[in-house]
Amino acid sequence: MNKNSYILPLYNRLEVGFVKGKKSVLYDEDGKNYIDFASGVGVNSLGYANKKIVKTIKKQASKIVHSSNIYQIKSQEKCAKRIVELSSYDMKCFFCNSGAEANESAIKLARKYGNTKFKNPKYKIITIKNSFHGRTIATLKATAQEDKHKYFAPYPDGFVYANDINEAINMIDDSTVAVMIELILGEGGILMQDIHQVKELEKVLKERKLLLIIDEVQTGVYRSGNFLLSQYFGIKPDIVTLAKGLASGIPIGVMISSLKDIFAFGDHGSTFGGNHLSTTVCNKVLNILEKYSNSGELSENIKYFNSCLQYIINKYPNIFLKKSGFGFMQGLVLKDEMLLNDIINLALKNGVLVLKSGKNIIRFLPPIIINKSEITEGFQRFEDILSKMNKI
Ligand SMILES: *Cc1c(COP(=O)(O)O)cnc(C)c1O
């Protein structure tokens, strides 16, 4: 920890800082290069210095970055239309700046729905153990990891936790308005929910006119190979939240919902949300990713990435238990959780960036546009450290 820093000591930073990047490769101050299997925790969907994105940012910055939501913003309208079309859901958008804000918006929308659409008002939201929904007071309370709640009480009422989807179904009562879930737990262990259980949950909620909120802040924007993982699950949520990969590094979040007439003027808003710069870049990112996905290249590269992970699992059964995850959101489950930080640090030293999830999982979130040669090189560097570990 740097005692002379003027920044509050909230992060356990690794000993490296990057000064530039190209595609899915990063460079530090000494010019050393790193294959990026982390993408800034799922943010840099197009990697680094993408020519089209650089051009889009420059062009838009030279015209107008921000006006305000009290004026018309054409790029925001266009972006909303793109997101809704790609989702294939009949929905409308609210733009904000982060995942937590998108989830906070979802909580507010669900509460207004619960407070206005039933004879006996409903407010309770059920979330799943080891979920992660953000760090604001409400989204922290929605995050079902009670060790994270220790210091910040009191919290708003109305959040309850289920161990799994089946338990969530059983916990629904007269004051429940919604169930909010990640289809793959991102921070909490790269655990994918069972499709049939999620569909059962959807059915039960629909029967009771209650809401299904899907937090796709990490799983969304083609990370799963589909624009939304909800589409792959074949469900129709009432609210979906997105953020991380939407504009490849420019801060943006969005809540999309089929509840089009619950919020009215003044109920909610954002100063920065959906400004000219973020929505113009988001439009470009979505155009590039849609083409990339339609070309078949994305699913091919996901397949290749998976085969590399499978090779690692097969070759190092003494280090790893199994693989978990889906698409470009993958985890290797360690036998010994004590190895987690060691492997991440050794990988960094050997020029490949990986993340952690939960207590014992190496998490892989590469840029969506990562190519075969980058994948090959990254796994070579990763395997290098494993083979050395095996010799110790
Ligand atoms: C990262 C994340 C969030 C929080 O997003 P911020 O932009 O850090 O507020 C919420 N939900 C999930 C699933 C996430 O992965």
The ligand as an SDF file (V2000), in Angstrom:
LIG
                    3D

 15 15  0  0  0  0  0  0  0  0999 V2000
  -20.0920   -5.2100  -11.7690 C   0  0  0  0  0  0  0  0  0  0  0  0
  -21.4590   -5.6250  -11.4220 C   0  0  0  0  0  0  0  0  0  0  0  0
  -22.3600   -4.7240  -10.8190 C   0  0  0  0  0  0  0  0  0  0  0  0
  -21.9530   -3.3390  -10.3700 C   0  0  0  0  0  0  0  0  0  0  0  0
  -21.5650   -2.5340  -11.4200 O   0  0  0  0  0  0  0  0  0  0  0  0
  -20.8110   -1.1280  -11.1150 P   0  0  0  0  0  0  0  0  0  0  0  0
  -20.6700   -0.5240  -12.4780 O   0  0  0  0  0  0  0  0  0  0  0  0
  -19.5060   -1.4540  -10.4590 O   0  0  0  0  0  0  0  0  0  0  0  0
  -21.7030   -0.3630  -10.2330 O   0  0  0  0  0  0  0  0  0  0  0  0
  -23.6560   -5.1620  -10.5980 C   0  0  0  0  0  0  0  0  0  0  0  0
  -24.0540   -6.3990  -10.9470 N   0  0  0  0  0  0  0  0  0  0  0  0
  -23.2110   -7.2830  -11.5170 C   0  0  0  0  0  0  0  0  0  0  0  0
  -23.7140   -8.6370  -11.9070 C   0  0  0  0  0  0  0  0  0  0  0  0
  -21.8850   -6.9270  -11.7710 C   0  0  0  0  0  0  0  0  0  0  0  0
  -21.0600   -7.8240  -12.3290 O   0  0  0  0  0  0  0  0  0  0  0  0
  1  2  1  0
  2  3  1  0
  2 14  2  0
  3  4  1  0
  3 10  2  0
  4  5  1  0
  5  6  1  0
  6  7  2  0
  6  8  1  0
  6  9  1  0
 10 11  1  0
 11 12  2  0
 12 13  1  0
 12 14  1  0
 14 15  1  0
M  END
$$$$
